[in-house]
Amino acid sequence: MNLEKVISGFFIILALTMNFGFFYGDPTVLDEHSRYELFGAIIVNLIATIYKLGDKTQLGAVLLATSLVADIQLIGAASIWALGEYVTGMNTEVVVAIISFSGGALLANIVSVILFTGDVLKSKR
């Protein structure tokens, strides 16, 4: 068993599940989406990105790209939340933008998990 693959897979899948946990709910009701879960999803995604930095393969480059996309989307969601909270005021448009950004990150995380799973299934024992 490759411990590095286990740890990397753990953070890749945890990033997906935390992102889904934040995304799930009515996209127009901010009370259904926890700011702490968004913060946790950002941290876990950043950790997953760090683990993907060491992979020098072609697949590793694609995995890193998906992770960077998820990071940018989640940080964008947090930035919009902060902007809405402290500058423009929260309205339905701001809430939908926050959830939409996290949905983009969720899609990037799904692609990452599919690629990671395919790589694991393809590898020789």
N, C-alpha and C positions, 0 to 999 in steps of 0.2 A: 504494500500500500504506500502510495506517495503522499506523505504528510502535507507537502506544499499544495498539491491538488485538492486535498480534503479541505484545507483552510481556505484556499481560493474559492472553491465551490461553495463552501459555507457562506462566505460573504457575498458571493454573486446571488445566491438564492435568498439570503436574508435581505439583500437590497431590493429584490423583486417583491418579496412579501411585505416588507415595510412600506414600500411605495404603493402597493395595492391597498394596504390598510388605510393609507391616507386618502387615496383616490376614491375608494368606495363610498358611496353615499350620494345624496342629492347635490348636483353641481351648483345649485343656486343657494344652498343653505350652508353658510360657513360653520355653524355650530356642529355640523356632522363631520367636520374635518379638524383634527387636533393639530395645533401648531407644534406640539412636542413630537408628534409622530413625523411631521415634515422635517423637523430638525434631526431626528434620529435617522430618517431616510437619507438625508444629506450626508451625515457622518458616515453611515455604513457604505453609501455609494463612494465616498472619497476613499475609504479603506479598501474597497474592492478595486478601485482604480489603481491604488498603490500596488496591490498584489499583481495587477495585470502589467505593470511597467517592466517586470523582469522577463517576460515571455518574448523571445526574439523571433518567433515563427510568424508566418503570414496570418494564421488564424489569431495569434496573439495581437497582431496589429488591428484586426477587425474587432476583437474583443475590447481592446483599449479604446477604439473609436466609439463603440457603443456605450462604454462606461463614461467617456468624456461627454457624450451627448446627454446622457442621463444626469450627470453632474451639472451641466450648464442649465438644463431644463429645471432641475430642482432648485438650484440657486436663483434662477429667474423667478420661480414661483415664490420663494421666500422674499426676494426683492420687491416683487409686486405687492406681496402682503404687507411688508413694512411701509412701502410707499402709500398704499391704501389706508393703512392704520394711522400713519402720522402726518401725511401730507394732504392727500385728496379726499380722504374719507371712504369708508367702505360702502360700496353699492353692489348691485347684482353683477354689473360688468366686471368689476374688480374680482369678485369671488369666482366668477366663471373663468376669468383669465388664470387665476391661481390654479384651479382644478384642471384646466386645459394644459397648462405647463406640466403639471404632475402626470397627466395622461400621456404626454409625449415621452416623459422619462420612463413611465411604465412600459410603453411600447419598446423603447430601447433596452430596458432590462429583460423583457420577454425574449427579444432577439438574442441577447447575451446568454441567457439560460439555454435557449435552444442550441446555439452554437457550442456552448460548453458541454452540453449533454451529448451532442453529436461527436465532439472530439473525444470524449471519454469512451463512448461506445466504439469508436473507430480504433482507439489505441489497442496495442497488443498487450496481452497479459504477461 
